[in-house]
Amino acid sequence: LRDFLLVYNRMTELCFRHCVCNLNYRLLPGREESCLDSCAARLVRANHRLMGAYVGLVPALLQRRAAEHGAAAGPSGPPASPEPAPGPA
């Protein structure tokens, strides 16, 4: 939810700064309204494409991370016994 709100707030800020240039009226002029509609649509489409790519990459990332953690744990089994100290036998 936090990430969604961050994206939504960022999109609102970008489109507002790009499209709204006159704050003297309560309602948006037609030009500003159409600019906001197209700006929001572009950003939503881009976000959907990014999310689609992310969803496609997540399984591979999880598999690689699991393999790295498995390799970092080392081979399973008891640890090797230490070598005897040199000295008289």
Wavefront OBJ file of the C-alpha trace (Angstrom):
o trace
v 0.000 0.000 0.000
v 2.877 2.351 0.810
v 4.490 1.757 -2.597
v 1.170 2.303 -4.349
v 0.659 5.600 -2.536
v 4.189 6.737 -3.353
v 3.653 5.992 -7.057
v 0.246 7.696 -7.020
v 1.596 10.808 -5.288
v 4.567 11.024 -7.638
v 2.310 10.632 -10.676
v -0.020 13.347 -9.373
v 2.862 15.723 -8.778
v 4.452 15.132 -12.187
v 1.224 15.556 -14.121
v 0.148 18.594 -12.111
v 3.461 20.370 -12.686
v 3.432 19.465 -16.380
v -0.180 20.333 -17.182
v -1.623 22.899 -14.763
v -0.409 26.413 -15.376
v -3.351 28.569 -14.273
v -4.674 28.383 -10.703
v -7.132 31.259 -11.059
v -10.191 29.089 -11.742
v -12.001 26.465 -9.737
v -12.467 24.140 -12.736
v -9.782 23.015 -15.152
v -9.840 24.379 -18.682
v -10.317 21.734 -21.365
v -6.667 21.864 -22.435
v -5.359 21.231 -18.915
v -7.893 18.454 -18.311
v -6.958 16.612 -21.499
v -3.261 17.054 -20.677
v -3.818 15.542 -17.218
v -5.790 12.639 -18.691
v -3.092 11.785 -21.209
v -0.271 12.279 -18.679
v -1.916 9.961 -16.143
v -2.704 7.379 -18.825
v 0.926 7.366 -20.017
v 2.253 6.903 -16.488
v -0.269 4.162 -15.670
v 0.650 2.271 -18.867
v 4.352 2.623 -18.064
v 3.742 1.395 -14.510
v 1.798 -1.624 -15.807
v 4.638 -2.494 -18.187
v 7.190 -2.213 -15.385
v 5.079 -4.359 -13.058
v 4.663 -6.965 -15.810
v 8.419 -7.131 -16.308
v 8.969 -7.304 -12.547
v 6.477 -10.147 -12.142
v 8.259 -11.997 -14.947
v 11.661 -11.581 -13.274
v 10.701 -12.399 -9.676
v 10.762 -16.230 -10.022
v 14.251 -16.163 -11.543
v 15.489 -13.783 -8.832
v 14.042 -15.968 -6.088
v 15.624 -19.098 -7.568
v 19.001 -17.399 -7.849
v 18.771 -16.086 -4.290
v 17.835 -19.556 -3.004
v 20.793 -21.066 -4.877
v 23.155 -18.438 -3.440
v 21.916 -19.097 0.093
v 22.300 -22.837 -0.444
v 25.862 -22.379 -1.680
v 26.694 -20.009 1.186
v 25.557 -22.612 3.729
v 28.216 -24.949 2.362
v 28.031 -28.707 1.924
v 25.821 -30.510 4.391
v 27.371 -32.943 6.779
v 29.610 -32.873 9.842
v 32.548 -30.481 9.813
v 35.953 -31.973 9.147
v 37.939 -32.883 12.242
v 40.979 -30.717 12.918
v 44.362 -32.127 12.086
v 46.405 -33.407 15.059
v 49.027 -31.054 16.369
v 52.607 -32.023 15.445
v 54.663 -33.399 18.284
v 55.920 -36.649 19.766
v 53.685 -39.589 19.107
l 1 2 3 4 5 6 7 8 9 10 11 12 13 14 15 16 17 18 19 20 21 22 23 24 25 26 27 28 29 30 31 32 33 34 35 36 37 38 39 40 41 42 43 44 45 46 47 48 49 50 51 52 53 54 55 56 57 58 59 60 61 62 63 64 65 66 67 68 69 70 71 72 73 74 75 76 77 78 79 80 81 82 83 84 85 86 87 88 89
